[in-house]
Amino acid sequence: MRIGLEKLLENPKRWLDNARVGLVANQTSVDRELNRAVDLMHRHRDIDLRLLFGPEHGLRGFAQDMIGVDDARDPATGLPEISLYGDSFESLSPTPEHLAQIDVLIFDVQDIGTRYYTYAATMALCMRAAASHPVKFVVLDRPNPLGGLQIEGGGVDAGLESFCGLYPVPQRHAMTVGELARLYSGTFSIGGELEVIECEGWHRAAYFDECALPWIMPSPNLPTLETAIVYPGTCLLEGTNISEGRGTTRPFELVGAPFIAARALANELSRYALSGVRFRACVIEPVFHKFAGQHCEALQLHVTDRRAFDAYRTGIALLVAVKSLWPDDLAWRTKPYEFRDDVPAIDLLTGTSLVREAIDAGKDLDSVMRIACAGTELYAAGRVSALLYD
């Protein structure tokens, strides 16, 4: 297969003409030989690359979650690096001064197919900024690592929009970034001049390890495809006082807390008939983040059938089970989360306060899931026309 980057480099003038170019990129922006898009474009005689923009974690992917990154200069090319993840929501978008220096803004970042993974939100904010000037927006498409078939989760209620959910798209959306850009432009009315340079040879049933492409860690705590597979569910723990495994060698696959009894939690989860996953009781001691240096009983998620596995249902099941076993110990995060401090983080992740309220009320898993999967009508209505691949 060929990714959008490789197609662009074959004939840049077809899409760029003589434009001044800005590039949104990070460490995943490479070709199949691991050459950086930044270097390839900088050296290409038909590409006038002027500015580099880095999303959360920075252009080289070194910063931890929710840590602001400063502007810099790329040491290999000397080009300005503009951070799109600073200390305010306004820092997440290119400024008019930046956009005045370019005619085309290219987005080439590997997403992981989950709404609250922030790269797609960076793309949406860049699209908004580009449309307002106007600057042409070009997406160099890449496969969705989780495939393009299985959809999990619900939308985002009005008033709960955030950097982990700008639009009512489900948690596992089954779209590439190119398809999401088409959805944002049309159904969600961003508008502007948009062009998607499609992949060749990708089909919707394919996971990333079926694409013959190198896996590059898309962020510091997404080391493997296996991590990405569980992430649509266990990222919910960021909104709680349960460790999602940051500071361990298997983030998002290991979950625990000092108040948890792992065998009791595993036994409770076995009652929920969750498909494609098994739970192993273990102990973790994170070296940073929640409970750093503390022994925590924990579970490791072992996905046995990734096409039967429902990560979001599993994440909700973990919350329901912990609440039922330790109702006085489970707590919701109230500290600022992705530039919002006015609502609990779990509401931003689920897209509604009703999931939290149902869990607090002791509702069973099926009842909570009916609430958790609501609100995707607009997404569903626009998705079909936005799709690019069979």
C-alpha positions in Angstrom: 0.0 0.0 0.0 1.0 3.7 -0.3 0.2 6.4 2.2 -0.7 9.9 1.3 2.8 11.3 2.0 4.4 8.9 -0.6 1.8 9.9 -3.2 2.4 13.7 -2.6 6.1 13.3 -3.0 5.7 11.7 -6.4 4.1 14.8 -7.9 3.9 17.7 -5.4 2.9 20.3 -8.1 -0.3 18.4 -8.7 -1.6 19.4 -5.2 0.7 22.3 -4.2 1.6 24.1 -7.4 4.0 26.8 -6.2 2.4 27.3 -2.8 4.2 28.3 0.4 3.7 25.3 2.7 3.1 24.7 6.4 3.3 21.1 7.8 1.6 19.7 10.9 3.7 16.7 11.8 5.3 14.7 14.5 7.5 11.6 14.9 4.9 9.4 13.1 5.2 11.5 9.9 7.5 9.2 8.1 7.5 7.1 4.9 7.8 3.3 4.9 11.6 3.7 5.0 11.4 5.8 8.2 12.4 9.0 6.4 10.9 12.1 8.1 8.3 14.0 6.1 9.9 17.2 7.3 13.3 16.2 5.6 11.7 14.8 2.5 9.7 17.9 1.9 12.5 20.3 2.8 14.8 18.7 0.3 12.2 18.4 -2.5 12.8 21.0 -5.2 9.1 21.4 -5.9 8.0 22.0 -2.2 8.4 25.4 -0.6 8.2 24.3 3.1 8.2 27.4 5.4 6.7 26.4 8.8 6.4 23.3 11.0 3.6 22.8 13.5 3.7 20.2 16.2 0.6 18.8 18.0 0.4 17.6 21.6 3.6 15.9 22.7 5.6 18.0 20.2 7.2 17.6 16.8 9.4 14.8 18.1 6.8 13.3 20.5 8.8 13.6 23.7 6.4 15.5 26.0 4.1 13.6 28.4 0.3 14.1 28.3 -1.1 17.6 29.0 2.4 19.1 29.1 2.8 22.3 27.1 5.5 22.4 24.4 7.5 25.6 23.5 8.2 26.9 20.0 11.6 25.9 18.7 13.6 25.5 15.6 14.1 22.1 13.8 17.8 21.3 14.2 18.0 19.4 10.9 16.3 21.9 8.6 16.5 25.1 10.6 12.7 25.7 10.0 10.6 27.3 12.7 8.7 24.8 14.9 5.4 26.2 16.1 3.8 24.4 19.1 0.1 23.7 18.8 0.0 22.6 22.4 0.8 25.3 24.9 -0.9 26.5 28.1 -4.3 27.6 26.8 -7.0 26.5 24.4 -6.0 29.4 22.1 -2.5 27.8 21.7 -4.0 24.8 20.0 -4.6 26.7 16.7 -2.3 28.4 14.2 -2.4 32.2 14.5 -3.2 34.7 11.7 0.4 35.6 11.7 1.4 32.0 11.0 -1.2 31.6 8.3 -0.2 34.8 6.5 3.2 33.1 5.8 1.7 30.1 3.9 -0.8 29.2 1.2 -1.3 25.5 2.0 -1.4 23.8 5.4 -0.6 20.0 5.2 -1.6 17.6 8.0 0.4 14.4 8.2 0.0 12.8 11.6 -0.8 9.2 12.5 -4.1 9.0 14.5 -5.2 5.9 16.5 -8.9 5.9 15.7 -10.2 7.2 19.1 -12.1 10.5 19.5 -10.3 11.6 22.6 -6.8 11.1 21.2 -6.1 14.7 20.5 -4.5 14.7 17.0 -7.8 14.7 15.2 -8.9 17.7 17.3 -5.7 19.5 16.3 -6.6 18.8 12.7 -10.1 20.2 13.2 -8.8 23.4 14.8 -6.2 23.8 12.0 -9.0 23.3 9.4 -11.0 26.0 11.1 -8.1 28.4 11.1 -7.2 27.7 7.5 -10.8 28.1 6.4 -11.0 31.6 7.9 -8.1 33.1 5.9 -8.3 31.2 3.5 -5.5 28.7 3.3 -5.9 25.4 1.5 -5.9 22.4 3.8 -4.4 19.1 2.6 -4.6 15.8 4.6 -2.0 13.1 3.8 -4.1 10.1 4.8 -2.9 7.1 6.8 -4.7 4.0 7.8 -6.8 3.9 11.0 -4.8 1.4 13.1 -8.0 -0.1 14.5 -9.6 -0.7 11.1 -12.6 1.1 9.7 -15.5 -1.1 10.6 -16.1 -1.3 14.4 -17.8 1.8 15.9 -18.0 2.1 19.7 -19.4 4.8 22.0 -21.5 7.9 21.9 -21.5 11.6 20.9 -20.8 14.8 22.8 -23.6 16.8 24.5 -23.8 20.5 23.8 -21.7 22.4 26.3 -19.2 19.5 26.8 -17.1 20.2 23.7 -13.4 20.0 24.5 -10.0 19.1 23.0 -10.9 15.4 23.5 -14.3 15.8 21.8 -14.9 18.9 19.6 -17.7 17.2 17.7 -20.3 14.4 18.5 -18.2 11.6 17.1 -18.1 8.3 18.9 -15.1 7.2 20.9 -14.0 4.6 18.3 -15.1 6.3 15.1 -13.8 3.8 12.4 -12.5 6.6 10.1 -9.2 7.7 8.9 -8.1 11.3 9.5 -8.8 12.1 5.8 -12.4 10.8 6.2 -12.7 12.7 9.5 -11.6 15.9 7.7 -14.3 15.4 5.1 -16.9 14.8 7.9 -15.7 18.0 9.8 -15.7 20.0 6.6 -19.2 19.0 5.5 -21.4 17.6 8.2 -19.9 19.8 10.9 -19.6 22.8 8.6 -16.0 23.8 8.9 -15.9 24.4 5.2 -12.8 25.8 3.5 -10.7 24.3 0.7 -10.0 20.7 1.6 -8.1 18.0 -0.3 -7.4 14.5 1.0 -4.6 12.5 -0.6 -5.8 9.0 -0.1 -3.9 5.9 0.8 -3.8 3.2 -1.9 -4.4 -0.4 -0.9 -6.0 0.1 2.5 -9.3 -1.7 3.2 -11.5 -1.0 6.1 -11.1 -4.4 7.8 -7.3 -4.1 8.1 -5.6 -3.3 11.4 -2.3 -1.6 11.3 -0.2 -4.7 11.5 -1.9 -5.9 8.3 -0.6 -2.8 6.4 3.1 -3.5 5.9 4.0 -0.1 7.5 6.3 0.5 10.4 4.7 1.2 13.8 5.9 4.5 15.3 4.9 5.2 18.8 2.3 8.0 18.2 2.8 9.3 21.8 4.9 8.4 24.8 2.2 6.2 26.4 1.1 4.4 23.2 4.0 2.0 22.7 2.2 -0.7 20.7 -0.8 -1.5 18.5 -2.1 -3.6 21.5 -2.2 -0.4 23.5 -4.1 1.4 20.8 -6.7 -1.5 20.8 -7.6 -1.1 24.5 -7.2 2.7 24.5 -10.8 3.6 23.5 -12.0 2.0 26.8 -9.2 2.3 29.4 -8.5 6.0 28.6 -11.8 6.6 30.5 -9.7 6.0 33.7 -8.0 9.3 33.1 -11.2 10.8 34.5 -10.9 8.8 37.7 -8.5 8.1 40.6 -7.7 4.7 39.1 -4.3 4.4 37.3 -4.5 3.8 33.6 -1.0 2.4 33.7 1.0 5.5 32.9 4.4 5.0 34.5 4.4 1.3 33.8 5.6 -0.6 30.7 2.1 -1.4 29.5 0.1 1.8 29.8 -3.7 1.4 29.3 -3.3 -2.4 29.4 -2.5 -2.3 33.1 -5.1 -0.6 35.4 -5.1 -0.5 39.2 -5.2 1.5 42.4 -4.2 1.0 46.1 -7.8 0.4 47.1 -8.5 -2.3 44.5 -8.4 -6.1 45.2 -7.5 -7.5 41.8 -9.0 -10.9 42.1 -12.3 -9.5 43.3 -12.4 -7.1 40.4 -11.6 -9.9 37.9 -14.3 -12.0 39.3 -16.8 -9.2 39.1 -15.9 -8.5 35.5 -16.3 -12.2 34.6 -20.0 -11.7 35.3 -20.4 -9.2 32.5 -19.6 -11.6 29.6 -17.2 -9.2 27.9 -16.1 -10.6 24.6 -12.6 -11.0 23.3 -10.7 -10.1 26.5 -9.4 -11.8 29.7 -8.2 -10.1 32.9 -5.1 -11.1 34.8 -4.6 -10.1 38.4 -1.2 -8.5 39.1 0.6 -5.8 41.0 2.0 -2.6 39.5 4.2 0.2 40.9 4.1 3.2 38.5 7.3 5.2 38.4 5.4 8.4 37.6 1.9 9.7 37.3 -0.9 8.3 39.6 0.4 6.4 42.6 4.0 6.8 41.7 6.2 4.5 43.8 3.1 2.8 45.4 2.2 -0.9 45.1 -1.3 -1.2 43.5 -3.2 -4.3 42.8 -4.1 -4.2 39.2 -5.5 -6.1 36.2 -3.8 -6.6 32.8 -6.2 -6.7 29.9 -5.3 -9.5 27.5 -7.2 -9.1 24.2 -7.9 -12.6 22.8 -10.0 -11.6 19.8 -9.6 -8.0 18.7 -12.6 -8.2 16.3 -14.9 -9.4 19.0 -13.5 -7.1 21.7 -15.4 -3.9 22.5 -12.9 -1.6 24.2 -15.5 1.1 25.2 -17.9 -1.4 26.8 -14.9 -2.9 28.6 -13.9 0.6 29.9 -17.4 1.3 31.1 -17.6 -2.1 32.7 -14.4 -1.4 34.7 -16.0 1.8 36.1 -19.3 0.0 36.9 -17.5 -2.9 38.6 -15.2 -0.7 40.7 -18.1 1.5 41.8 -20.1 -1.6 42.8 -17.2 -3.1 44.8 -15.7 0.1 46.3 -18.4 2.8 46.1 -16.7 5.0 48.6 -13.2 4.8 47.0 -13.9 5.5 43.3 -13.6 9.2 42.7 -14.0 11.4 39.6 -11.2 13.7 38.5 -12.0 17.4 39.2 -8.7 18.9 38.4 -8.4 20.7 35.0 -8.4 18.4 32.0 -7.6 19.4 28.5 -8.1 23.1 29.2 -11.4 22.8 31.0 -11.9 23.0 34.7 -15.6 23.6 34.9 -16.8 19.9 34.6 -15.5 16.5 35.6 -13.0 15.0 33.1 -15.1 11.9 32.8 -18.0 14.0 31.3 -15.6 15.3 28.6 -14.4 11.7 27.9 -17.9 10.2 27.7 -19.4 13.3 26.2 -22.2 13.4 28.8 -22.8 13.8 32.5 -25.4 11.1 32.4 -22.9 8.2 32.3 -21.2 9.4 35.5 -24.6 10.0 37.1 -25.8 6.5 36.1 -22.7 4.8 37.5 -23.0 6.8 40.8 -26.6 5.7 41.0 -25.5 2.0 40.8 -27.1 1.3 37.4 -26.2 -2.0 35.7 -23.8 -2.2 32.7 -26.4 -2.5 30.0 -28.3 0.5 31.4 -25.1 2.6 31.5 -24.1 1.5 28.0 -27.5 2.6 26.5 -26.7 6.1 27.8 -23.0 5.9 26.8 -23.8 5.1 23.2 -26.4 7.8 22.5 -26.0 11.0 20.5 -24.3 9.8 17.3 -27.1 10.6 14.9 -25.3 13.5 13.1 -22.1 11.5 12.8 -24.0 8.5 11.4 -25.9 10.7 8.9 -22.7 12.2 7.6 -20.2 9.3 7.8 -21.3 7.4 4.7 -20.6 10.3 2.3 -17.3 11.1 4.0 -15.9 7.6 3.6 -13.1 7.0 1.1 -12.3 3.3 1.3 -14.0 0.0 0.7 
